Amino acid sequence: MALMITDECINCDVCEPECPNDAIYMGLEIYEIDPNKCTECVGHYDAPQCRQVCPVDCIPFNPDHVETPEQLMVKFKLLTAAKKASTT
């Protein structure tokens, strides 16, 4: 399941650099998470890094993007392969 940032976000800027998939970006008013890039840090870390550093706890699971750990791992592998291909 991808994560999402709620309107409780205070734009503190700590989550964005922690995302290993570059899924977090500044939206119109608050930070947002691209569900196509979010793997909940599967393949990188044991826990979502954005949730670890968020001081206001405004990053819940996104109920519109439910994924199993296996699906998240497949997404991680596809994103990693695409990243490698773009750097060569």
C-alpha positions in Angstrom: 0.0 0.0 0.0 1.4 3.4 -0.9 1.6 6.1 1.7 0.0 9.5 1.5 0.5 12.9 3.2 -2.5 14.5 4.9 -3.4 18.2 5.2 -1.9 18.1 8.7 1.5 18.4 7.0 3.5 21.4 8.2 5.9 21.5 5.3 8.9 20.9 7.5 10.8 19.4 4.6 12.2 16.4 6.5 10.4 13.6 4.6 11.3 14.5 1.0 15.0 13.8 1.2 14.5 10.6 3.1 12.5 8.9 0.3 14.8 6.5 -1.5 12.4 6.4 -4.5 12.0 10.1 -5.0 8.2 9.6 -4.5 7.8 12.7 -2.3 7.4 16.1 -3.9 6.1 19.5 -3.1 2.4 19.8 -4.2 0.4 23.0 -4.4 0.1 23.4 -0.7 1.8 20.5 1.1 4.1 17.6 0.2 2.6 14.8 -1.7 3.6 11.2 -2.5 3.5 9.7 -5.9 1.8 6.3 -5.4 3.5 4.9 -8.5 6.9 5.4 -6.8 6.1 4.7 -3.2 7.1 1.2 -2.0 6.9 2.0 1.7 10.7 1.7 1.5 10.4 -2.1 0.8 13.7 -3.1 -0.8 15.5 -0.2 0.9 14.6 -0.2 4.6 12.5 -2.2 7.2 10.1 0.8 7.7 9.0 3.8 5.7 11.6 6.5 6.3 9.2 9.4 5.8 7.0 8.1 8.6 10.0 7.7 10.9 11.0 11.3 10.6 7.6 13.0 10.4 7.2 15.2 13.5 3.4 15.5 13.1 2.5 11.9 12.1 0.6 12.9 9.0 1.7 10.0 6.7 -0.9 7.2 6.8 -1.4 4.3 4.4 -3.3 5.4 1.3 -6.5 3.3 1.1 -6.8 4.0 -2.6 -3.5 2.2 -3.3 -3.5 -1.1 -1.5 -0.5 -3.4 -2.3 0.9 -6.5 -0.8 4.5 -6.7 0.3 5.2 -8.8 -2.8 3.7 -6.2 -5.1 5.8 -3.5 -3.4 8.9 -5.6 -3.9 8.1 -5.9 -7.7 7.6 -2.2 -7.8 10.9 -1.7 -6.1 12.7 -3.9 -8.6 11.1 -2.1 -11.5 12.0 1.4 -10.1 15.5 0.2 -9.4 16.0 -1.2 -12.9 14.6 2.0 -14.5 16.9 4.1 -12.3 19.9 2.1 -13.4 18.9 2.3 -17.1 18.6 6.0 -16.9 22.2 6.4 -15.5 23.9 4.3 -18.1 
